Amino acid sequence: MATAAAAVAIALLPTAPANAAPVVQFTRAYYNSPGTDTRTNSSLNAEYLTLKNTTTSTISLSRWTVRDKANHVYTFATNVTLRPGATLWLHTGRGTNTASHRYWNSGNYIWNNTGDTAYLRNASGTQIDTCTWGRGSGSIAC
């Protein structure tokens, strides 16, 4: 009897929705910069991802990572935060980091034009979100 009562009690506990939106999510991937791939800094920076804080709280991105299928990894610095509802652009090339624009500082393209996946993980390595695409127009809503 006690076992049956415990099973009913566990079944009645509230659970989080299986498909709850992540607290920070990819919103767009620009995986093929316009024009010829020349590896100029402006061309590299036209390749980027956008991430959005979907909560009403500021989220610390300290030591969070973005990576691709080939395991190119960008790690956010310890002082990076994302305000409620704010969007952050992660560019492939070089630039001066700001609150809304971060730079991978890569001299090569990260995202494959023929298809790739972006993975967002928190500081403990838990996957928070992904964005996957195949060959297409050069950008995709995630």
Buried (B, 14 or more C-beta within 10 A) or exposed (E): EEEEEEEEEEEEEEEEEEEEEBBBBBBBBBBBBEEEBEEEBEBBBBBBBBBBBBBEEEBBBBBBBBBBEEEBEBBBEEEBBBBEEBEBBBBBBEBEBEEEBBBBBBEEBBBBBEEBBBBBBBBEEEEBBBBBBEEEEBBBEB
